[in-house]
Amino acid sequence: MSDIRTILITGGAGFVGSSLAVAFRDDFPDVRVVAMDNLTRRGSELNLPRLQRAGVEFLHGDVRQTDDFAAAGHFDLLIDCAAEPSVQAGLGTSPKPVFDINLNGTINSLEAAARHDAAFVFLSTSRVYPIAALNAVAWSEADTRFEWIQHDTGVSPQGITEEFPLHGSRSYYGASKLASELIAQEYAANAGMPVIINRCGVLTGPWQMGKVDQGVVSLWVLRHHFGQALKYIGYGGTGRQVRDILHVHDLYRLIRRQLDSVTSWDGSVYNVGGGRDVSVSLAELTGITREIVGRSVPLSSVPKTSTVDLRVYLTDNSRVSSAFDWRPQKSPARIIEDIYEWVLQHEDSLARLQPPTAAAVQPRRDGHRSQVGGR
Ligand SMILES: NC(=O)c1ccc[n+]([C@@H]2O[C@H](COP(=O)([O-])OP(=O)(O)OC[C@H]3O[C@@H](n4cnc5c(N)ncnc54)[C@H](O)[C@@H]3O)[C@@H](O)[C@H]2O)c1
């Protein structure tokens, strides 16, 4: 970290980008942090005062425009967080915008990093793994969740390893990220750029503007607080789909560790997620959220499964844990408590982002916070 004087974070007003930007400024007040964002994600504009308070410079720019990078000035590290991050993006319409942002935007970011001899962190996704192959892993149905019962190439008792086969379709979103990974690795191999690739499972935490198609954990907390209905969609509509979840601060802790060895970054890929210990099914997420927010909301079922949904996804963190001596620290209950605290603090501005029609009851004004164990 000692050689890094300026960090450029693309998508720096988004959930992950802004959280990393603020955390870097908190820990390294002498480091200049520039957040570049075109503010297309609804709610990203709410992050601007927060970035300003933390001393993060905001650059209104678009990663699709090569010239927009110039205003950032010199930088030593680029963290690529600009994206259309929805796995549903491009379905039933043209996927070209997904590739323009996620693939061409990353190529432009790599070019900008090359001009400054900068290192490159690519935030990839577990969605690079093919959908049919993941859904073909043998499973059983437990009380509140589906469980994988088969351990094979790329599937350990902990979850998916980096050896999971890559053959098959993965969504336009997943394809745009896998293509970006491959190109980033070429810059590492041919231009000597220090590149590291973190294939993240579900990331969450305060400041995530949850939508139905992206940001499920914060969506759950927001809907419970504002008294709005939710749906269990797919796999029979019972809410047994499972994901591991990782608090964005745990991701920050990892990137800080990785920054201690920038000169050895060679384009390696690491699966990064909460792992089995920090995982929830939708039904379990409902139970924890109900307890913390202190209310129930109407829940309906849509049995039909989307073509891009997964029954289970769990990360095997073994490679990243042993390379960087890192482990997730925040449990599902702790994560949901953190998100709820943020919702209570920013209730008025968040209320304006909620769908107007779904309101069933008034938001809780008493800041109910029941303690649940297992952090
Ligand atoms: N959130 C997750 O669960 C998760 C999981 C795995 C990987 N990731 C990856 O992490 C990164 C950040 O995701 P996030 O959850 O913060 O999403 P987000 O939508 O909150 O943030 C993305 C930001 O990029 C900005 N943006 C979009 N198009 C842009 C463009 N053309 N130019 C500049 N800015 C643009 C948006 O306005 C938004 O502020 C993405 O690369 C995503 O693929 C996220």
The ligand as an ORCA input file, in Angstrom:
! r2SCAN-3c Opt
* xyz 0 1
  N     -23.132     -6.538     -5.505
  C     -22.846     -7.794     -5.718
  O     -23.473     -8.698     -5.166
  C     -21.701     -8.169     -6.634
  C     -21.306     -9.507     -6.694
  C     -20.248     -9.862     -7.521
  C     -19.606     -8.892     -8.278
  N     -20.026     -7.592     -8.213
  C     -19.330     -6.609     -9.041
  O     -18.961     -5.527     -8.214
  C     -18.986     -4.324     -8.981
  C     -19.807     -3.270     -8.256
  O     -21.149     -3.719     -8.132
  P     -22.183     -2.947     -7.222
  O     -22.961     -3.957     -6.483
  O     -21.504     -1.876     -6.480
  O     -23.150     -2.309     -8.298
  P     -23.800     -0.835     -8.313
  O     -24.816     -0.864     -9.399
  O     -24.208     -0.410     -6.964
  O     -22.556      0.068     -8.744
  C     -22.124      0.172    -10.069
  C     -21.901      1.639    -10.351
  O     -21.421      1.755    -11.698
  C     -21.992      2.914    -12.246
  N     -21.955      2.797    -13.693
  C     -22.747      2.036    -14.490
  N     -22.405      2.223    -15.770
  C     -21.366      3.087    -15.768
  C     -20.579      3.675    -16.801
  N     -20.810      3.393    -18.088
  N     -19.597      4.537    -16.459
  C     -19.368      4.838    -15.151
  N     -20.092      4.329    -14.129
  C     -21.073      3.454    -14.453
  C     -23.411      2.968    -11.679
  O     -23.961      4.277    -11.723
  C     -23.180      2.486    -10.257
  O     -22.981      3.582     -9.379
  C     -19.529     -4.701    -10.343
  O     -18.450     -4.873    -11.235
  C     -20.215     -6.008    -10.115
  O     -20.215     -6.789    -11.274
  C     -21.050     -7.214     -7.417
*
